């Protein structure tokens, strides 16, 4: 027997795609992982790169290095732009086609501006390393501008920073910015008093952190106000422009606006002509395959799967990883002609978010924690989930310096001339 | 008595400018440090950022943080574009003027293309953090392109990398690239064999490392060839273009060209209408002041000062720091109406360069070393001169991982989409 080996193509090397590749690595199949960037990013800490607390290399790894030990896994740095589900091939932007027998789509999501893409230039979002560096640059630059500004009122506008969105990303980003300005930077400036920097979080709903229990969300709001952050609930943004943010018919003048509100799935639904929800997520079956295409799976933030309680599986790293592992198990069963595993079920092991340097909220279902102990749990969990001993040591050391000395690792503005 | 405090303006926060500011920090004067970027860079390790061995934050620090403890020192992130030596003011690109009583110009140098600025797009140089990131990006991308290339000959061209210039920067950059390709990356690629990557150093002179004794330069050449690097001496580059480098009437086809040859001083001589040499360096007097302007000093790579043996003070970090310290001492003497220190003399404490991961050359005058022990000296000296305990620990740890496990910290390609 000399049968051709199964070709499995995985598009996207985020949490879901990487987990699928690693779990299929030992099979006698040919696996191709396609990603448009050369690195996997640990997204839960992206806000710390934006806030200059961590450097990019500490939360990113070359994908091909992460998969190098499995010789039948090939990594291609290329951008997918379509799928030919009849001829079974992934189309790349350079015109080439990558044939598959089984396809796993794990292309994630990006930020969305409720149909106002023109806001992107005024209010950058936070999904990639490049985004994090842009935000960092913008953030550090407003304080440099304020230091050069002679007019006191204008200085105060410059150091007003609005974060749109009160989910985990918005909360964590706002807190790290507040601490940067209020605690870590004041001694470095002469003219501008960064203690007076105004950090504003604007949220359309009547509460923060939709994924968390109400009691923890209320605690987080208090903790943020304690950090000097202005939290505006029931404030829907109707415009972002150069001068600031308009919400509830009122302009908040700002030096910088950061976007942590809407999310839109990658265009996989269009590629597949599959049915999707408003956010573009592909409605998958309970084994994560696409209706009428048992050989195509969609996982992670691009997939929409209702759980038994009617709520969709949340767009979290943990869910994507579980789905990657599930699909790998299912494919392995097929390869061995064994019965498939029972339908996918998301297991929620808990939900965490930081509220500044020494504070976090943790929701383990029945057990809910907040404060310093919750922060310790958060820190240990995040260091544990980082890949590689080097990054664990580096991140832990960076936090040590940040928390003990207020020294941020990466307060570097990169421009063409720097 | 209520006399106005002396205003000292320092343009440039490299090794020279920073040293001057720190040595004047305790005086009862107003000091303004102007730099177009927000960070000071430890240039001797810039090649390791380019080679993905170190991340940017490990060799860069916010200037204002480095000077924060001296409350009379203000830092301005702004670009100087001229000097009005009659009205005594530095002109900034935004149109504003910064008045001075005493001026220290420490604006450094940039790479020069022998009058062929059009080569810059094909052969980026290495002077700033931004340059280092561009080179890293370009370098990592050629291997990604080679991995996607079906044609074997074209693959080999893509992984041919030419470094123009056989000074310390060219040698160190070529060695780190050779080790990246030959040692650290092979297992990560499937189609391209990065062990066969061709690294070529092109030097117009008949030897490498002009600043070192001939015997060490010959050793370095051998060591480089041992690392698989092709060293072409007496090869003057007559053209850089998209396909490669032309030298000695011969085209070397290459995937990437990096420039480590000519250097040109910042335009301070033009600003001052002062006499300068071919490389644009201002001819300063033996107290580092500008002829006819005892209140203006030029230090570091922008200054030209002949030593007693007729050779100019070299463009090295150590020389710039000594000059910064000397000028600070001279200014302090003037403030106290004391006699000035005797003329500036450069003290050469030694010269070091690495030749790969475990090898270096050290020239302490009578004592000349090469090999592993020289590398240990190099590593200790460089960690010692880094600023801040955090960076020392981080760099040391990064080297540990690199040397023990071949893991490079920062193999990250940043693009707009990443």
Interface residues (C-beta under 8 A of the other chain):
Chain A: X36 X37 X38 X39 X55 X56 X57 X58 X60 X62 X64 X65 X68 X69 X71 X74 X75 X76 X77 X78 X79 X94 X128 X129 X130 X133 X140 X144 X147 X148 X187 X188 X189 X190 X191 X388 X390 X393 X394 X397 X398 X401 X407 X409 X410 X411 X412 X413 X414 X415 X416 X417 X418
Chain B: X36 X37 X38 X39 X55 X56 X57 X58 X60 X62 X64 X65 X68 X69 X71 X74 X75 X76 X77 X78 X79 X94 X128 X129 X130 X133 X140 X144 X147 X148 X187 X188 X189 X190 X191 X388 X390 X393 X394 X397 X398 X401 X407 X409 X410 X411 X412 X413 X414 X415 X416 X417 X418
